[in-house]
Amino acid sequence: MQIFFKCNGEWVHQNEHVSEESLDESSGLKVREVFINVTRQQVEDFHGPEDYWCQCVAWSHLGTSKSRKASVRIAYLRKNFEQDPQGREVPIEGMIVLHCRPPEGVPAAEVEWLKNEEPIDSEQDENIDTRADHNLIIRQARLSDSGNYTCMAANIVAKRRSLSATVVVYVNGGWSSWTEWSACNVRCGRGWQKRSRTCTNPAPLNGGAFCEGMSVQKITCTSLCPVDGSWEVWSEWSVCSPECEHLRIRECTAPPPRNGGKFCEGLSQESENCTDGLCILDKKPLHEIKPQSIENASDIALYSGLGAAVVAVAVLVIGVTLYRRSQSDYGVDVIDSSALTGGFQTFNFKTVRQGNSLLLNSSMQPDLTVSRTYSGPICLQDPLDKELMTESSLFNPLSDIKVKVQSSFMVSLGVSERAEYHGKNHSGTFPHGNNRSFSTVHPRNKTPYLQNLSSLPTRTELRTTGVFGHLGGRLVMPNTGVSLLIPHGAIPEENSWEIYMSINQGEPSLQSDGSEVLLSPEVTCGPPDMIVTTPFALTIPHCADVSSEHWNIHLKKRTQQGTWEEVMSVEDESTSCYCLLDPFACHVLLDSFGTYALTGEPITDCAVKQLKVAVFGCMSCNSLDYNLRVYCVDNTPCAFQEVVSDERHQGGQLLEEPKLLHFKGNTFSLQISVLDIPPFLWRIKPFTACQEVPFSRVWCSNRQPLHCAFSLERYTPTTTQLSCKICIRQLKGHEQILQVQTSILESERETITFFAQEDSTFPAQTGPRAFKIPYSIRQRICATFDTPNAKGKDWQMLAQKNSINRNLSYFATQSSPSAVILNLWEARHQHDGDLDSLACALEEIGRTHTKLSNITESQLDEADFNYSRQNGL
């Protein structure tokens, strides 16, 4: 038998064959093996259509046999991986997939993964799979899976290492539960309490996101102040007891001790001898006293009883006489004046007296002409004129106003239960100023006196000024909600300007077009030729309910010609100015001074204006009369301040804290009525129990302070307490009840403050004391966030964390967007108690900025304390 090799179709020379023979022990057959050596040079020198190959051929006398072809190639492994694994940041329990494509090589390289230079055994860890196309798959990431991963490729030639890929398994932070609310920080009065939570459930790890939201919450709290008790007046003496003593008591109820206050000092009971010593004589009992003494004591008791009876009868006769006289003035006998049905006063009548010239009947209809009504005390020469008078002889008419007066008294007059009267034009003069004179109304012209809507004379404008320089400052109109913030650097160095700000309190110059409504005061700031290098912030209060999208609100500016032009809509994107609308005010960033106002166009009938309703009271010239004036004005501080100023001139007293009324734009009118008047103590004049105001008058009430006047009369001068309810409601709308409970005596009346929080007593604040954020902290914030960041961690994040998410293109046009955002924050948080909102925003985003890491909450608290102390807050 012969064996030869054939390579690439050619026989290999016999001398290159190496032959070995052996004996197979199991079969006893002889086995021959033949070898040849193929060198690298031979393979490289071969150039053929296929790889270098060799084939073994064996033959003998029995025949021929050929083996399969064996290919011979040069082994290699390239240096560069076709795909290196890439680093990953994945949340805990997320999937990790690292791709690896080893270098090209012959034979193909085998792949092995290393973690931190240690081989990974996928058979020992079911969470790891390395079988899928050389990729490393971690099904659920664990914190222990963080590390540096390397892909190793090897064959018979060499080993290759990929670039290391860093895998970070992070944990996003989660809030812990809130702590309990802390105790109120003041022991008496209005303060605050807070609670906190920590980002430790879990704590953020390996760069995980910090918890979103505030770590500290603060709410206002009111600690009830202790009230010490005070004694009531002594009671009457009791009847004389068998022991010849009588008692009197008093109670600690004026007021009673409350909230830990001290109990009254002294005795609650007194006793004394009730017979001036007649009961005991020489320390002997009564039965031992001589009969003459007993007879004298009996005479004294008899005469005392007779005298008391005479006084009681006289008082009763006088009271009945006064009562009948007071009822005869109206021509009717009022049986019960306390029944109030449906918000209107109800009268029950006896038979009409004949021959009374003052009686109203169907043939003599009352003159209910609507006119402007003077709401202060009216002093008339004729005492009968205090009851019935005509308005048209005193005041100018108010055109296009319709007032409905509803009362069950109409039934007895032969007219319908709901009578409607339209306004007429009458001649007359409306009094101006505080010194008013009136002509006497003759008795023959008497008609039921009806006080309707009126407009108080007002000042034309409020004004304040201040001198500002390069350091900037703040100009505040006290108790109006209007302020102006001049940023640091807005005025060039070595320059100073006298800046003024005013509020128009006269007739508005902005005439509404169509359904457009004036929602704010007209605010003027100047001088108009002043140029600022940084936008200033103007804060204007408004009365629109912006919680729902039923308004289209515009900012308008008055031109030099006196016309008004629209600057922008609040919802528009603009690079010329910026409007930030809050629930009660609008903060505007502007670069030019002038006169500005907010107008609103209701989109639906659900658009709501917020009205402030308040009731004032004062005594009339007649000692028995008491006047109530109910105001409905726009819910802006400046509108209410105008009312307060006029009431102070008239001696009015605020009787109840003002309340908020939501007035819808659904064309339904407003009703104001007096309810629950104490019977037999007070009475209200006919036709004035309820007054109805047309919708258009209320909807455009910013033109004049709107109020309704009611006149009440006491039956006797001894009545000093008044309690009743004022109901203000819109038909098919919101309703508010003002509870009046007051003393008509000046000395006993409890004072109710006009404003819950007075503004700073310094209208002009200049330099650092005008700003809540210290200049050093402000510079570090601007230096950090003004630099653009690819991940968005720049001024855009600062705006977002401070709830400024709209019209960011405006800030992009500014040289320092962060500074403008902080200016807007300063204007927005002028009356806030602290810097918590800014502190929380910096707490959330400051962890990624080392420049902000040392701006601690304590520093901001200290800055807020200094600001409050400097401004007397």
Secondary structure, DSSP 8 states (H G I E B T S, - for coil): -EEEEEETTEE--GGG-EEEEEE-TTT--EEEEEE----HHHHHH---SS-EEEEEEEEETTEEEE---EEE---EE-SS-SB----EEEETT--EEE--B---EES--EEEEEETTEE--TTT-TTEE--STT-EEESS--GGG-EEEEEEEE-SS-EEE---EEEEEEB-------------S-SSEEEEEEEE--S-TT--BTT-----S-SEEEEEEEE---B--------------TTSEEEEE--S-SS--BTT-----S-SEEEEESSTT-S-BTTB-GGGS-HHHHHHHHHHHHHHHHHHHHHHHHHHHHHHHHHHHHHHTTTS--S----EETTEE--------TT-TT---TTS------B----S----SSGGGGTB--STTTS-B-TT-EEEEE-THHHHTTS-SEEEEE----------SS--------GGG--B-----B-----SEEEEEEEE-TT-EEEEETTTTEEEEE-TTSS-TT--EEEEEEEE-SS-S----TT-EE-S--EEEE-TT---SS-EEEEEE--B-TTSS-EEEEEEEE-TTS-EEEEEETTS--SS-EEEE-SSEEEEEESS-EEEEEEEEESSTT-EEEEEEEEEEEE-SSTTEEEEEEEEEESSHHHHHHHHHHHHHHT-EE-S--EEEEEESSS--EEEEEE---TTTEEE-TT-SEEEE-HHHHHTGGGS-EEEEEEEEESSTT--EEEEEEEEEETTS-EEEEEEEEESSTTT-----S-SS---S-SEEEGGGG-SS-HHHHHHHHHHHSS--TTS-SHHHHHHHTT--S-THHHHTSS-HHHHHHHHHHHHTTT-SSSHHHHHHHHHHGGG-GGGTT--HHHHHHHHHHHHHHTT-
